[in-house]
Amino acid sequence: MAARAALLLALLCVAQASAHHSFAPHFDAGKRVSIEGTVTEYEARNPHSYLHIAALDENGRTREYVCESHGVTQLTRNGIRPDMLKAGTKLRVAGSLSRHSPYMCFFDTVDLADGRSLSVNGPRGARPAPTAAARRDMFGTWLLAPIPNRSTSGPQPMMALLTPAGQKAVAGYDPFKDDPTFRCDPVGIRRVWGAPGTPLEIVREGRDIVVRAEWMDARRVVHMNMTEHPRGGARSSLGHSIGRMDGDTLVIDTANYPAGVLNQYVEQPGQPTRGLLHSAALHTIERVRFDAARQRLVVEIDMTDPEFFTQPFQRVRYEYLPTDLTLEPFNCSPEGVTGTLRR
């Protein structure tokens, strides 16, 4: 069959892709695209992979289509290995059309010449790998439980509660160029906890507790023998954490943040896409506990930032399922040349 690319512009119901940046500002889930052609290059990277396909456009001319999807680690776990996407491979991908270019998309399925049809979310959609034994406490490896109708770029109530300083910071931020993830910075603890499709683990290291996430190779030390944050200490996007046990709940107090980004994209009707920022005054309290009856790790996050916001944030809650996945090196590749930033 001759290679061709057909844009299906009918509004179709599709599941929201769980990429590590917000989906909606870059791709239109209502505009489905099917591209059939030959692979010219597969950029097997994290946090996103890019598949280059030579295909005929609607006028019969050969074009290069560039389609983004999850990172290589997540795709490989879900059965789409780099060796399947070598240059010269004939295939068809389907997904959502880019909002920036008719020759870009986010692909969610791959049909190979041998008849195999693969989903980027695995055989039955994104799900945690099974674990062999029941858990007894919070220690071990976990995977974020599915969140129904999750949106990471919709209206954000805190945008209406910005101080003048917060408004000024938001006005000077370009979410399509300035987000720290483009530089492979894990950005902040809320975004690390909320990263889908990649495991995290909680372990003891001496007297401390360490939270490691595969996403961005983030590693946090929770100092269990400290009661105050160091004055004038180093600042990082993950801050400085001290912890204590409150019954069966680990309470993590984190400060010493630099100014940073809470939500990469915020879309509000009739307004340009913005980001939700925080100041160096951000202070977070996390409560981490193990729900033995449900075999779930429960994490609740409270945040205050009196410099940029007139009141505290609403509490955020995440739940995680046990998994036997092993954390793999993320080895993030900075973005900005290819993919969503290409115009």
C-alpha positions, 0 to 999 in steps of 0.5 A: 500500500502506498504511504499516505497520511490522512487527517481525520477531522471528525470529533472522536472520543479518545483517552487523555494521553499521560505524557509528562507535560500537559497534553492539551496545549500541544495536541488536539484530541478531537483531531485524529491523524493516521500516518502510514509510511517508513521510519527515518529516525526514532529518537528513543529519549526521555521524557518524550520519544520522537518518531520520524516517518516519511509519508505522502501528504494529501497532495502526493508529496513525500513529507517528514512527519514527527510524532511524539509519545511517552519516554523510551522507558515507558514505551519499552515497558509497554511493549514498544521497543526501540528495535521495532522502530528502526529506520526503514521499518514500515508502519502506521501510527495513529494519534492526535494532531499537533496544534502547531503543525500539520506534520506533527502528532502524538501517537498512541497506537502503532500498527506494524507490517507483521500485523501487530497492533500496539498501544503506547499504554500497554495491552490494556492501557496504562496500569501498574505491574503486578506485585508478588507479595502484599506490602506491610508498610510504606517502604518499597516501589510504587506506581501512581494509581490511575486518576480518572479524567485527569487534566494537567492544564485546565483552569487553576483556581489559584490564578485568581489568588495571586498577589501583585508579585505573583501576577508579575512573575506569571506575566513574565513566564512563557510556558512553551519555553521556560518550563524547567522540565525542558532543561531536565529539572524535576521542577518540584515535589508535587510534580514528581509525586504526580508523574504518571507511568514511572515508578518511585521507591521509598527506602531507609538509608541509615537514619534518613528516609529517601524517596527516589523517583524514576522520573528525572532521576529525582532523589530526595533525602528526608532528614529524620534527625533534624528539626530545622531547615539550614538558614542560608542553605542551598536551594533546589527545586526539590527543596530541603526536607526534614521528617518525623513520624506521626503515628503511622504517617510520615510527615515531611516538611520542605522549604529552601525552594528557589522560585519555580513552577507549579503548573507548566500550563494553565488554560483559561477561556479567552486567555493565553496559556500561562503557567502557575509559579511559586516564589522562594517562600514556598513551604510544603507539608507532605503526609505519607501513609500506608493503607494496609487494607487497600494496599495503597500508599496515600500522599497528601500535600499542603502548600503555602506561599505568602509571597505569590498567593493570598491564601494556602493551596487546596490539599492535593492527594495522590494514591499509589499501587504496589509494583514490582517494577525496577527503577531504570535510569531516566537519563533525561535529554533536554528538549527545545530542538525537536518535538513540542518546541519545534515550530 
